[in-house]
Amino acid sequence: MKIVIVGYGPGGASAAVAARMFNSEADIKIVTEETLESHRKPGASLALEVPDTSDLAINDWSWSELAKKRIEVLSGTSVIKGNAKSNSLQITGVKGSSTLNYDRLILATGGIPDVPDIPGVELPGVFTIKDMADTSRIGKQLSGMNTIIIVGAGFSGLETAERLISLGKDTHLIVRSRLMRRQLEEPMSAELLLRLPRSLHVHTGVSPTSVSGNGKVDGLMLNGKKLEADAVLFMTGVKPNVELAKQLDVRIGPLGGIIIDKQMKTSNDNIYAVGDCVEVNDSLTNKPLLLPVGSVAARAGRQAGVAAVGGKKIYEDTSKRLQYDRIFGTDIVCIGHSSTTALNMGVKTSVQYIHDDAEFTKVALVTDHKGQLIGGQVIAPRMGARLGYEILERVESGAILQDKPLLKPRHERLRDYLETTYGPIR
Ligand SMILES: Cc1cc2nc3c(=O)[nH]c(=O)nc-3n(C[C@H](O)[C@H](O)[C@H](O)COP(=O)(O)OP(=O)(O)OC[C@H]3O[C@@H](n4cnc5c(N)ncnc54)[C@H](O)[C@@H]3O)c2cc1C
């Protein structure tokens, strides 16, 4: 059985490994335009400051580890055409052009940076991060520059800001409304803002109207005022990369992503798709949803890999947000829906906040009209991931919040700990 996977991001790499675990005989190949050995786009901003990007490879998915699993990686290779009738792809790369046949194809082609359509975005000095090679190249170009503007305050914008600050750059962050507006409740955004370093200049409530410059960037126009800069980085999200899927006549959904079922199968029985290029089915409403998150891509990849080699197992929750990052010394965790993403799907919510002053931790818990927990967020100096998993467990078990409170007051937690360790306390 020939399995071809297009893409070496978290979706493609995890699909390959899962396919191998379930089928020791299959011929498994990954085709990727990437030239650097690292799937680590979620950590791509690290490449801005790490000279040797091979240091960033995740061991399990490094090319040598994949080779040990008999998974061949055709790097620096583009799929330029797909033919679903003959189950074949035309590829071109460092080794020339050829045709690759498949029995099962997994598309993990990721997303394309979604840059606002404003004048000046084509000027030298405007950047987007598409892959590791991009980031590494951008890092070299930025080394001679001082003032850098980042547009977009999601995880990737904040991560990139952290790298630039650590490189000593005069860094500005442009935020249309508030930090991580879609993932975080308003008070959580405000809490996060308080924890950012003063050296990062955060401009909230502004949108760029054009990039200014004559031959190269010299600034960004914001509500009629110019903010001078040597470079502008747009970290404004991605849209699904479905060019190859369209050639293969695979069905595309209303949001522009590939339509898939629970096994990650597309409208063509021989083709699966995962990651930023697909529309997932929201587990709360069953409506289509774009969820361009690395951990979601990795979980979906595992499902597609298993299904592509004939496995029947269905992994639940390939469509639930679980994002954790540590940025500027703060753990930021987002689970499931926020009130904003839920409202976008037509679901009204209530939000309960827990502020643990002793631990300097703030938690938001999002419930639907029945009081069922559908999401949560954590901002904490440490142990955020642990709290995040507690929330995830409750979301997955359909918990009603009153029955299973998340955080007891600190003195009660201490008492519980002492009682389980030393026996009852009177
Ligand atoms: C700076 C940055 C920071 C981020 N931080 C986080 C984070 O902290 N946590 C998180 O969960 N997510 C994060 N993300 C998002 C995350 O990186 C993506 O959701 C994830 O990489 C998507 O994985 P994927 O497998 O769908 O595709 P991608 O990782 O985008 O990979 C797409 C692959 O497809 C290949 N490809 C596409 N078309 C072709 C073709 N025609 N021929 C050959 N190859 C092709 C590309 O070469 C590439 O290997 C971040 C993103 C960025 C940009």
The ligand as an SDF file (V2000), in Angstrom:
LIG
                    3D

 53 58  0  0  0  0  0  0  0  0999 V2000
    4.8720   31.8860   14.1580 C   0  0  0  0  0  0  0  0  0  0  0  0
    3.8010   30.8720   14.4410 C   0  0  0  0  0  0  0  0  0  0  0  0
    3.6200   30.4250   15.7410 C   0  0  0  0  0  0  0  0  0  0  0  0
    2.6230   29.4820   16.0210 C   0  0  0  0  0  0  0  0  0  0  0  0
    2.5000   29.0360   17.3010 N   0  0  0  0  0  0  0  0  0  0  0  0
    1.6210   28.0540   17.5810 C   0  0  0  0  0  0  0  0  0  0  0  0
    1.5450   27.5010   18.9040 C   0  0  0  0  0  0  0  0  0  0  0  0
    2.2360   27.9430   19.8030 O   0  0  0  0  0  0  0  0  0  0  0  0
    0.6750   26.4870   19.1300 N   0  0  0  0  0  0  0  0  0  0  0  0
   -0.1080   25.9780   18.1360 C   0  0  0  0  0  0  0  0  0  0  0  0
   -0.8500   25.0080   18.3900 O   0  0  0  0  0  0  0  0  0  0  0  0
   -0.0790   26.4800   16.8760 N   0  0  0  0  0  0  0  0  0  0  0  0
    0.7700   27.5010   16.5770 C   0  0  0  0  0  0  0  0  0  0  0  0
    0.8290   28.0120   15.3070 N   0  0  0  0  0  0  0  0  0  0  0  0
   -0.0700   27.4600   14.2990 C   0  0  0  0  0  0  0  0  0  0  0  0
    0.5000   26.1550   13.7600 C   0  0  0  0  0  0  0  0  0  0  0  0
    1.8110   26.3680   13.3230 O   0  0  0  0  0  0  0  0  0  0  0  0
   -0.3320   25.6040   12.6160 C   0  0  0  0  0  0  0  0  0  0  0  0
   -1.6680   25.4660   13.0470 O   0  0  0  0  0  0  0  0  0  0  0  0
    0.1950   24.2460   12.1790 C   0  0  0  0  0  0  0  0  0  0  0  0
    1.5290   24.3510   11.7220 O   0  0  0  0  0  0  0  0  0  0  0  0
   -0.6610   23.6570   11.0720 C   0  0  0  0  0  0  0  0  0  0  0  0
   -0.1350   22.4180   10.7630 O   0  0  0  0  0  0  0  0  0  0  0  0
   -0.4150   21.7440    9.3560 P   0  0  0  0  0  0  0  0  0  0  0  0
    0.1650   20.3910    9.4510 O   0  0  0  0  0  0  0  0  0  0  0  0
   -1.8360   21.8860    8.9910 O   0  0  0  0  0  0  0  0  0  0  0  0
    0.3620   22.6370    8.2610 O   0  0  0  0  0  0  0  0  0  0  0  0
    1.7180   23.4680    8.2300 P   0  0  0  0  0  0  0  0  0  0  0  0
    2.4790   23.3300    9.4950 O   0  0  0  0  0  0  0  0  0  0  0  0
    1.3500   24.8220    7.7500 O   0  0  0  0  0  0  0  0  0  0  0  0
    2.5240   22.7340    7.1100 O   0  0  0  0  0  0  0  0  0  0  0  0
    2.1030   22.7460    5.7620 C   0  0  0  0  0  0  0  0  0  0  0  0
    3.0490   21.8730    4.9920 C   0  0  0  0  0  0  0  0  0  0  0  0
    2.5300   21.6730    3.6800 O   0  0  0  0  0  0  0  0  0  0  0  0
    3.6080   21.7790    2.7560 C   0  0  0  0  0  0  0  0  0  0  0  0
    3.0070   22.0830    1.4460 N   0  0  0  0  0  0  0  0  0  0  0  0
    1.9570   22.8960    1.1560 C   0  0  0  0  0  0  0  0  0  0  0  0
    1.6650   22.8620   -0.1400 N   0  0  0  0  0  0  0  0  0  0  0  0
    2.5370   22.0090   -0.7060 C   0  0  0  0  0  0  0  0  0  0  0  0
    2.7590   21.5470   -2.0370 C   0  0  0  0  0  0  0  0  0  0  0  0
    1.9930   21.9330   -3.0780 N   0  0  0  0  0  0  0  0  0  0  0  0
    3.7800   20.6730   -2.2490 N   0  0  0  0  0  0  0  0  0  0  0  0
    4.5640   20.2380   -1.2140 C   0  0  0  0  0  0  0  0  0  0  0  0
    4.3930   20.6330    0.0480 N   0  0  0  0  0  0  0  0  0  0  0  0
    3.3970   21.5040    0.2970 C   0  0  0  0  0  0  0  0  0  0  0  0
    4.5130   22.8240    3.3580 C   0  0  0  0  0  0  0  0  0  0  0  0
    5.8280   22.7110    2.8360 O   0  0  0  0  0  0  0  0  0  0  0  0
    4.4600   22.4190    4.8270 C   0  0  0  0  0  0  0  0  0  0  0  0
    5.3740   21.3890    5.1090 O   0  0  0  0  0  0  0  0  0  0  0  0
    1.7950   28.9810   14.9800 C   0  0  0  0  0  0  0  0  0  0  0  0
    1.9600   29.4580   13.6630 C   0  0  0  0  0  0  0  0  0  0  0  0
    2.9400   30.3800   13.3900 C   0  0  0  0  0  0  0  0  0  0  0  0
    3.1100   30.8770   11.9800 C   0  0  0  0  0  0  0  0  0  0  0  0
  1  2  1  0
  2  3  1  0
  2 52  2  0
  3  4  2  0
  4  5  1  0
  4 50  1  0
  5  6  2  0
  6  7  1  0
  6 13  1  0
  7  8  2  0
  7  9  1  0
  9 10  1  0
 10 11  2  0
 10 12  1  0
 12 13  2  0
 13 14  1  0
 14 15  1  0
 14 50  1  0
 15 16  1  0
 16 17  1  0
 16 18  1  0
 18 19  1  0
 18 20  1  0
 20 21  1  0
 20 22  1  0
 22 23  1  0
 23 24  1  0
 24 25  2  0
 24 26  1  0
 24 27  1  0
 27 28  1  0
 28 29  2  0
 28 30  1  0
 28 31  1  0
 31 32  1  0
 32 33  1  0
 33 34  1  0
 33 48  1  0
 34 35  1  0
 35 36  1  0
 35 46  1  0
 36 37  1  0
 36 45  1  0
 37 38  2  0
 38 39  1  0
 39 40  1  0
 39 45  2  0
 40 41  1  0
 40 42  2  0
 42 43  1  0
 43 44  2  0
 44 45  1  0
 46 47  1  0
 46 48  1  0
 48 49  1  0
 50 51  2  0
 51 52  1  0
 52 53  1  0
M  END
$$$$
